[in-house]
Amino acid sequence: MPCSTSSGSILRENWPTALCAAGFDPNLPTAWLMEGILYALTSHAADLLLERVTANSAPGSTLALDHQEDSKLLRGARAALSKELVDIWHGGPSEDLNSWLARYGWQPEVHALEEVTTAHGRPVPPPFDPQRPDTGRSWLAIGRLPS
């Protein structure tokens, strides 16, 4: 399969072509990491990102990502660091991660952050602790393209 992109100016660059020019082979299974980006994208931009990743993923590829819900506590923490961090939040995918990944052909495995931290004996970060007021939810997910 050739490196594939879609039309539109969202995400501004033709990064799939740049990856191929650097030696990326979309015919081989790939491991993708979308960490700390989805919430900074509009739902349309998140869809375009996953569309491009999927178009450049061979069967057997894996995708790992995190996603957070905004909250009063998280906005306050961002504001304490920088106004730009408050303004960067656009929400990401407009549907739950299981449905979103499945819609693009990925077999999803989605876990709430508190499940993962509890399973590993770690505390839940305060902005995502369901026991605290004014918090949001956070998820860690893996998607696999069937072989």
MIVEX-253859 format. One line per 10 residues: their letters; for each residue x, z, y of N, C-alpha, C. Coordinates in nm, 2 decimals. Each point is the difference from the previous one (the first is absolute). Layout:
! residues N
a) X Z Y X Z Y X Z Y | ...
***
This chain:
! residues 147
mpcstssgsi) 0.09 0.00 -0.12 -0.09 0.00 0.12 0.09 0.00 0.12 | -0.03 -0.08 0.10 0.08 0.00 0.13 -0.03 0.12 0.08 | 0.09 0.04 0.09 -0.03 0.11 0.09 -0.12 -0.04 0.08 | -0.10 0.09 0.01 -0.13 -0.03 0.06 -0.03 0.09 0.11 | -0.06 -0.06 0.10 -0.05 0.08 0.12 -0.13 -0.05 0.03 | -0.07 0.06 0.10 -0.13 -0.05 0.04 0.01 -0.02 0.15 | -0.10 -0.07 0.05 0.01 -0.03 0.15 -0.04 0.13 0.07 | 0.03 0.00 0.13 -0.04 0.11 0.08 0.13 0.06 0.06 | -0.02 0.07 0.11 0.11 0.06 0.07 0.02 0.15 -0.03 | -0.09 0.06 -0.08 0.01 0.14 -0.03 0.12 0.02 -0.08
lrenwptalc) 0.07 0.10 0.02 0.13 0.04 -0.05 0.11 -0.10 0.05 | -0.03 -0.08 0.09 0.08 -0.07 0.09 0.11 -0.09 -0.06 | 0.05 0.03 -0.11 0.11 -0.08 -0.05 -0.04 -0.06 -0.14 | 0.06 -0.10 -0.03 -0.02 -0.06 -0.13 0.10 0.06 -0.10 | -0.01 0.13 -0.02 0.09 0.07 -0.09 0.01 -0.05 -0.14 | -0.10 -0.06 -0.06 0.02 -0.05 -0.14 0.10 -0.11 0.00 | 0.00 -0.09 0.10 0.10 -0.11 0.00 0.14 0.05 0.03 | 0.01 0.11 0.08 0.13 0.06 0.03 0.05 0.06 -0.13 | -0.09 0.07 -0.08 0.05 0.06 -0.12 0.05 -0.11 -0.10 | -0.07 -0.11 -0.01 0.04 -0.11 -0.09 0.13 -0.06 0.05
aagfdpnlpt) 0.02 -0.01 0.13 0.12 -0.06 0.05 0.12 0.10 -0.03 | -0.03 0.13 -0.02 0.11 0.09 -0.03 0.02 0.02 -0.15 | -0.08 -0.08 -0.08 0.03 0.00 -0.15 -0.12 0.06 -0.08 | -0.10 0.05 0.07 -0.11 0.06 -0.07 -0.07 -0.11 -0.09 | -0.03 0.03 -0.13 -0.07 -0.09 -0.09 -0.13 0.05 -0.03 | -0.11 -0.05 0.05 -0.14 0.04 -0.02 -0.04 -0.02 -0.15 | 0.08 -0.07 -0.08 -0.04 -0.02 -0.14 0.04 0.11 -0.09 | 0.08 0.10 0.05 0.04 0.11 -0.07 -0.08 0.12 0.04 | -0.03 0.09 -0.10 -0.07 0.12 0.04 0.08 0.08 0.11 | -0.08 0.05 0.09 0.06 0.07 0.12 -0.05 0.14 0.02
awlmegilya) 0.08 0.09 0.05 -0.05 0.13 0.04 -0.01 0.00 0.15 | -0.12 0.03 0.05 -0.03 0.01 0.14 -0.02 0.14 0.04 | 0.04 0.04 0.12 -0.02 0.13 0.05 -0.06 -0.01 0.14 | -0.13 0.05 0.02 -0.06 0.00 0.13 -0.02 0.15 0.04 | 0.11 0.06 0.05 0.00 0.14 0.03 0.00 0.01 0.16 | -0.10 0.08 0.04 -0.01 0.03 0.15 -0.03 -0.12 0.08 | -0.08 -0.09 -0.05 -0.04 -0.12 0.08 -0.15 -0.02 0.01 | -0.07 0.03 -0.11 -0.14 -0.04 0.00 -0.09 0.05 0.12 | 0.02 0.13 0.03 -0.07 0.06 0.11 0.03 -0.06 0.13 | 0.11 -0.07 0.02 0.04 -0.06 0.12 -0.06 -0.14 0.02
ltshaadlll) -0.07 -0.05 -0.10 -0.06 -0.13 0.00 -0.15 0.01 0.01 | -0.06 -0.10 0.06 -0.14 -0.01 0.00 -0.04 -0.04 -0.14 | -0.13 0.01 -0.03 -0.05 -0.04 -0.13 0.03 -0.14 -0.03 | -0.01 -0.09 0.10 0.03 -0.14 -0.02 0.15 -0.02 -0.03 | 0.08 0.07 0.07 0.15 -0.02 -0.02 0.04 0.06 -0.14 | -0.07 0.11 -0.04 0.03 0.05 -0.13 -0.04 -0.09 -0.11 | -0.11 -0.07 0.02 -0.05 -0.10 -0.10 0.10 -0.12 0.00 | 0.05 -0.04 0.11 0.10 -0.11 0.01 0.13 0.04 -0.07 | 0.04 0.12 0.02 0.13 0.05 -0.06 -0.02 -0.01 -0.15 | -0.11 0.06 -0.06 -0.02 0.00 -0.14 -0.02 -0.14 -0.05
ervtansapg) -0.07 -0.09 0.07 -0.01 -0.14 -0.04 0.13 -0.06 -0.02 | 0.09 0.02 0.10 0.14 -0.06 -0.01 0.08 0.05 -0.11 | -0.01 0.14 -0.02 0.08 0.06 -0.11 -0.05 -0.06 -0.13 | -0.13 0.00 -0.02 -0.06 -0.05 -0.12 0.04 -0.15 -0.03 | -0.01 -0.08 0.11 0.03 -0.14 -0.02 0.15 -0.02 -0.04 | 0.08 0.10 0.03 0.15 -0.02 -0.03 0.04 0.10 -0.12 | -0.10 0.03 -0.08 0.03 0.09 -0.11 -0.04 -0.06 -0.13 | 0.10 0.00 -0.09 -0.02 -0.06 -0.13 -0.07 0.11 -0.09 | -0.07 -0.05 -0.11 -0.05 0.10 -0.09 0.10 0.10 -0.04 | -0.04 0.13 -0.01 0.10 0.10 -0.04 0.06 0.07 0.12
stlaldhqed) -0.04 -0.04 0.12 0.05 0.06 0.13 -0.07 0.14 0.02 | 0.07 0.08 0.07 -0.05 0.14 0.03 0.00 0.02 0.15 | -0.10 0.07 0.05 -0.01 0.03 0.14 -0.02 0.15 0.01 | 0.08 0.07 0.08 -0.02 0.14 0.03 -0.03 0.02 0.15 | -0.09 0.09 0.03 -0.04 0.02 0.14 -0.05 0.14 0.03 | 0.00 0.04 0.12 -0.06 0.12 0.05 -0.10 -0.04 0.11 | -0.10 0.09 0.01 -0.10 -0.03 0.11 -0.06 0.13 0.04 | -0.02 0.02 0.13 -0.05 0.12 0.06 -0.13 -0.02 0.08 | -0.08 0.10 0.00 -0.12 0.00 0.09 0.04 0.07 0.13 | -0.04 -0.04 0.11 0.04 0.07 0.12 -0.08 0.13 0.01
skllrgaraa) 0.05 0.09 0.08 -0.07 0.13 0.02 0.04 0.06 0.13 | -0.07 0.10 0.04 0.03 0.07 0.12 0.14 0.06 -0.01 | 0.03 0.07 -0.11 0.14 0.06 -0.02 0.11 -0.10 0.01 | -0.02 -0.11 -0.07 0.10 -0.11 -0.01 0.02 -0.06 0.14 | -0.11 -0.03 0.07 0.01 -0.05 0.14 0.08 0.09 0.09 | -0.03 0.13 -0.01 0.08 0.10 0.08 0.15 0.00 -0.03 | 0.03 -0.01 -0.13 0.14 0.00 -0.04 0.07 -0.13 0.05 | -0.07 -0.11 -0.01 0.05 -0.13 0.06 0.02 0.01 0.15 | -0.10 0.06 0.07 0.01 0.01 0.14 0.11 0.09 0.05 | 0.03 0.10 -0.08 0.11 0.09 0.03 0.14 -0.07 -0.01
lskelvdiwh) 0.01 -0.11 -0.08 0.12 -0.07 -0.02 0.01 -0.12 0.11 | -0.11 -0.07 0.01 0.01 -0.12 0.09 -0.14 -0.06 0.01 | -0.04 -0.04 0.13 -0.12 -0.07 0.02 -0.01 -0.13 -0.08 | 0.11 -0.07 -0.02 0.00 -0.12 -0.08 -0.05 0.02 -0.14 | 0.03 0.12 -0.05 -0.05 0.03 -0.14 -0.15 0.02 -0.01 | -0.06 0.04 0.11 -0.14 0.02 0.01 -0.07 -0.14 0.00 | 0.06 -0.09 0.08 -0.06 -0.13 0.03 0.03 -0.10 -0.12 | 0.09 0.03 -0.09 0.03 -0.09 -0.11 -0.11 0.00 -0.11 | -0.08 0.11 0.00 -0.09 0.01 -0.11 -0.12 -0.09 0.01 | -0.02 -0.09 -0.10 -0.11 -0.10 0.00 -0.08 0.01 -0.13
ggpsedlnsw) 0.03 0.09 -0.09 -0.09 0.03 -0.11 0.03 -0.07 -0.13 | 0.05 -0.12 0.00 0.03 -0.07 -0.13 -0.12 -0.05 -0.07 | 0.00 -0.01 -0.14 -0.11 -0.05 -0.08 -0.13 0.06 0.04 | -0.11 -0.08 0.00 -0.13 0.06 0.03 -0.08 0.04 -0.12 | 0.06 -0.01 -0.12 -0.06 0.05 -0.12 0.09 0.09 -0.08 | -0.05 0.07 -0.10 0.09 0.09 -0.08 0.11 -0.09 -0.07 | 0.11 0.07 -0.02 0.12 -0.07 -0.05 -0.03 -0.07 -0.14 | -0.08 0.07 -0.09 -0.03 -0.06 -0.13 -0.06 -0.13 0.02 | -0.11 -0.01 0.08 -0.07 -0.12 0.02 0.08 -0.11 0.07 | 0.08 0.04 0.10 0.08 -0.09 0.08 0.11 -0.06 -0.09
larygwqpev) 0.07 0.07 -0.08 0.10 -0.06 -0.09 -0.06 -0.08 -0.10 | -0.11 0.04 -0.06 -0.07 -0.08 -0.11 -0.05 -0.13 0.06 | -0.05 0.00 0.12 -0.05 -0.12 0.06 0.11 -0.11 0.00 | 0.13 0.04 0.01 0.11 -0.10 0.00 0.06 -0.02 -0.13 | -0.06 0.05 -0.11 0.05 -0.02 -0.13 0.09 0.10 -0.06 | 0.03 0.11 0.08 0.09 0.11 -0.05 -0.08 0.10 -0.08 | 0.06 0.05 -0.10 -0.05 0.11 -0.08 0.04 0.13 0.07 | -0.09 0.07 0.07 0.04 0.11 0.08 0.01 0.14 -0.08 | 0.08 0.08 0.05 0.01 0.14 -0.04 0.02 0.08 0.13 | -0.10 0.07 0.04 0.00 0.07 0.13 -0.02 0.15 -0.02
haleevttah) 0.08 0.07 0.07 0.00 0.15 -0.01 0.00 0.06 0.14 | -0.09 0.10 0.01 0.00 0.08 0.13 0.13 0.07 0.01 | 0.06 0.02 0.12 0.13 0.06 0.01 -0.01 0.14 -0.05 | -0.11 0.08 0.02 0.00 0.14 -0.05 0.01 0.00 -0.15 | -0.05 -0.10 -0.07 0.01 0.00 -0.15 0.15 -0.01 -0.04 | 0.07 -0.09 0.07 0.14 -0.03 -0.03 0.09 0.12 0.03 | -0.02 0.06 0.12 0.08 0.11 0.04 -0.03 0.12 -0.09 | -0.12 0.03 -0.03 -0.04 0.11 -0.09 0.06 -0.02 -0.14 | 0.00 -0.12 -0.05 0.05 -0.03 -0.13 0.15 0.02 -0.01 | 0.07 -0.01 0.11 0.14 0.02 0.01 0.04 0.13 0.06
grpvpppfdp) -0.09 0.10 0.02 0.03 0.13 0.05 0.04 0.00 0.14 | -0.04 -0.10 0.08 0.04 -0.01 0.14 -0.12 0.03 0.09 | 0.02 0.05 0.12 -0.11 0.02 0.09 -0.05 -0.13 0.06 | -0.13 0.00 0.03 -0.06 -0.12 0.07 0.04 0.01 0.14 | 0.05 -0.11 0.06 0.04 0.00 0.14 -0.12 0.04 0.09 | 0.01 0.09 0.10 -0.11 0.05 0.07 -0.10 -0.10 0.06 | 0.05 -0.12 0.04 -0.10 -0.10 0.06 -0.10 -0.05 -0.11 | 0.03 0.02 -0.13 -0.08 -0.06 -0.11 -0.05 0.11 -0.10 | 0.02 0.12 0.04 -0.05 0.12 -0.08 -0.15 0.01 0.01 | -0.08 -0.02 -0.10 -0.14 0.01 0.01 -0.05 0.14 0.02
qrpdtgrswl) 0.09 0.10 -0.02 -0.04 0.14 0.03 0.01 0.03 0.15 | 0.06 -0.08 0.08 0.01 0.02 0.14 -0.10 -0.08 0.08 | -0.05 0.05 0.11 -0.10 -0.07 0.09 0.07 -0.12 0.07 | -0.07 -0.10 0.03 0.05 -0.11 0.08 0.11 -0.09 -0.06 | -0.01 0.00 -0.14 0.10 -0.09 -0.06 -0.06 -0.12 -0.06 | 0.08 -0.10 -0.03 -0.04 -0.12 -0.07 0.05 -0.01 -0.14 | -0.04 -0.11 -0.06 0.05 -0.02 -0.14 0.12 -0.09 0.00 | 0.07 0.01 -0.11 0.12 -0.09 -0.02 0.00 -0.04 -0.15 | 0.05 -0.12 -0.03 0.00 -0.05 -0.13 0.14 -0.07 -0.03 | 0.03 0.01 -0.13 0.12 -0.08 -0.05 -0.06 -0.09 -0.10
aigrlps) 0.04 -0.13 0.00 -0.06 -0.10 -0.09 0.11 -0.09 -0.06 | -0.03 -0.04 -0.12 0.08 -0.11 -0.07 -0.10 -0.11 -0.04 | 0.04 -0.12 0.02 -0.08 -0.11 -0.05 0.09 -0.09 -0.09 | -0.05 -0.05 -0.10 0.07 -0.09 -0.09 -0.07 -0.13 -0.02 | 0.07 -0.11 0.01 -0.07 -0.13 -0.03 0.01 -0.02 -0.15 | -0.11 -0.03 -0.07 0.01 -0.02 -0.14 0.09 -0.11 -0.04 | 0.07 0.03 -0.11 0.10 -0.10 -0.06 -0.08 -0.11 -0.07
***
